[in-house]
Amino acid sequence: MTTGADEVRSRRPAGSARTAARASFAAGAAGALANMLVLAFALLGIVRPGAVQAALWPLACLAAAASAALLIPVALVLGGGSIVALGVASMALSAVLWLLLATGLLAWSTGASLLAGCGLGLAAWLVLVCRVGAVPPRAARVGRRAGIAALVGTALVAVGQAALSTGSPAWWAVLLIGAVPAVIGWLTVPAWALRLAKWFHLAHEAH
């Protein structure tokens, strides 16, 4: 009996599957590292601000840039017509912005809104690519849920920042309501990439 995953897998050339497996694994690992560094940066900012905390920020930015860039070959292999352009553009711009933040050439006050836009594009790509049958069912479910959470949460935070007075009760309410799904979504994306890497690896072995 042929499963949906088998049907999708059969459409991937062996060479592209091998490349995508490596890129997806590296993107997931770099994304997980970036998430851990950001969480450590935030925690140390509360309990022990200082040089160690400050050093974590550029490292987190570099890891996030690497993760975004490494997702580009994954998007190209998954395909999906016009969806590819959305994903690649969002990933490429995200990688550049994170590099600029890491080097101090871009201030967070400016980069945050630009990254939010890229995040919305990346989350939308994730939802769409997981809806068109480009990935196996389990990975598709994880990807859709992560993408929707990231998309809704990031959109709420972006709207709150743009439309509400900073520090007001409404601003805090929207920030907290949006931050919860956004954090959950973006923390899940690296896990999705690692799951996808395993699938690509199996696709390569099948050839």
N, C-alpha and C positions, 0 to 999 in steps of 0.2 A: 504493500500500500504506500503510495507516494504522499508525503506530507507537504504542507504549504512551504515549510522551510526547505525541503528537498527541491521543490520546484524553483524557488528563488535562487537556491545555491547553484543549480544547474546552469543558470544564466551567467555566472561569473567565471571568466577565464581564470586559469590556474595562477598565472602571473599576477593579475590584478588582485586576486584573493589573498595571495601571500603578502603583497605590498599593503593591502588594506588591513590585514591581520596585525602586522607589525605597527602600522601607524595608529590603529585603533587602540592597541595595547599601550603604546607609548603615550597617546593622548589621554587615556584613562588614568595612567599612573601619574602623569604630570598634573592633570586636573585634580586628582586626589591630594597630591602634594600641595598644590596651590590652596586648596580648601583648608588643609591642616595648618598651613602657614598663616592664612588669614585669621583662622580661629585663634591660633596662638598669639598673633599680633593683637587681636581684640582683647583677649584675656589678660595679656601682660599690660595692656594699656590701662586696665582697671586695677590690677593688683600690684604691678611693678613696672611703671613706665621707665624708660631709659634707653641706653645704647643697644642693648640686646633686642628690645622690642622694635626700635627703629630699624635695625638691620634686617628684620624679618619682612618688612614691607617690600623692598625691591626684590627680594628672593621670591616672594609670593607673586609679584607682577611678572617676573621672568618665567616662572612655572606656568602661570596662566597664559602667557603669550605662546609658550611652547605647545601647550595643550590645544589652543585655538588653531595654531598653524598646522599641527599634526592631524587635525580633523579634516583638513582640506582634501587630502587624497581619499579619505573615507567617503566624503560627500561625492567626489567625482566617480568613485566606483559604484556607489549606490544608485547614482543617476536620478531619474525622476523628472526629466525635461526642465521646465523653467524653475523647478524647485532647486536645482543644482546651483543656479546663479545666485539665488537668495542665500543659500547656505555658504557658498564659497566667499561671496562678498562680505557677509557678516563675520565669518571666521578670519578672513584676511585683515579686515579693518580692526577687529578686536585684537589680533596679534600685534598690529602696529601700535595701537593705543596703549596696550599693556607694556610694550617695550619703551614707549615714550614716558610712561609713568615710572617705570623702573629706573630710567636714567635721569629722571627729574626734569626732563624737557617739557613735560606737560603737567600742569597742576591738577590735583584731584578735583578742585572746584569746576574745572572745565571738562576734564576727562570723564567725570561721572555721568553726565548727561549723554555724552557720545557713546560711552560703554552701554548705557541703558538702551539706546537705540540699536546697537549691535546685538545686545542680549535679546531684545524683542525679535530681531530677525533670525537669530540662531534658534531661539525657542520655537518660533513659527516653523522654521525648516524641520526641526526635530519632530514636531507634531505631524507635519505633512508627509515627511518621508516614511514615517511609521504608519501612515494611513493608506499608502499606495501599494503595500505589499512588497516593499523593497527589502524588508528584514523579516526574520521568522517571527511567529506569533508572540512568543514570550518576550523577546526583545522589543517587539512593537508595543506591547502593553506597557512595559517599563518606560520606554521612550515617550509614548503619548502622555502618560501620567506626569513624568518629569517635565516634559515640554509645556503642558498645560499649566502646571503649578508655577513654573518659571515665568511663563508668559503673563499669566494673571497677576502674580505677585510683583513682577518687575514693572508692569504697566501701572498698577496701583501706586507703587512708590514713586514712579516718574510723574504721574499726574499730581500726586500730593506735593512733590517738590516744586512743580511748575505753577500750581494753582493756589496753593495755600500758604499762609504766612508761617515762616519757619519758627518753630517753638510753640505755636498755638495748639490748643487742645485738639482741634480737628487735624492738624498736621501730624501730631503724635499718634492719633487714632488710625489715620490712613497708613502711616509709616509702619505701625505694628501689625495692622491687618495684612498689609502687602508683604511685609518682611517674612512672615511665617511661611507662606507657600513659596516665595522666591528662594529662601534659604533651602527649603526641602528639595525644591526642583533642581537648583544648581548643585546641591550636594549629591544628587542622584545621577546627574549626567555622566560623571566619570565611571560610575558603576555600570551604566548602560554601555559606555564605550568598551569597557573590559568584557562585558557579556558578548558584545558584537565581535570583539577580537577572537573569542573562542569559536564563534560561528564561522568567521572567515577562515580560521585555521582548519576547521573541519572541511570547509569547502575546498581548500587547497589540497588536503589529503585525499578527498574524494576524486580529484582529477588525477 
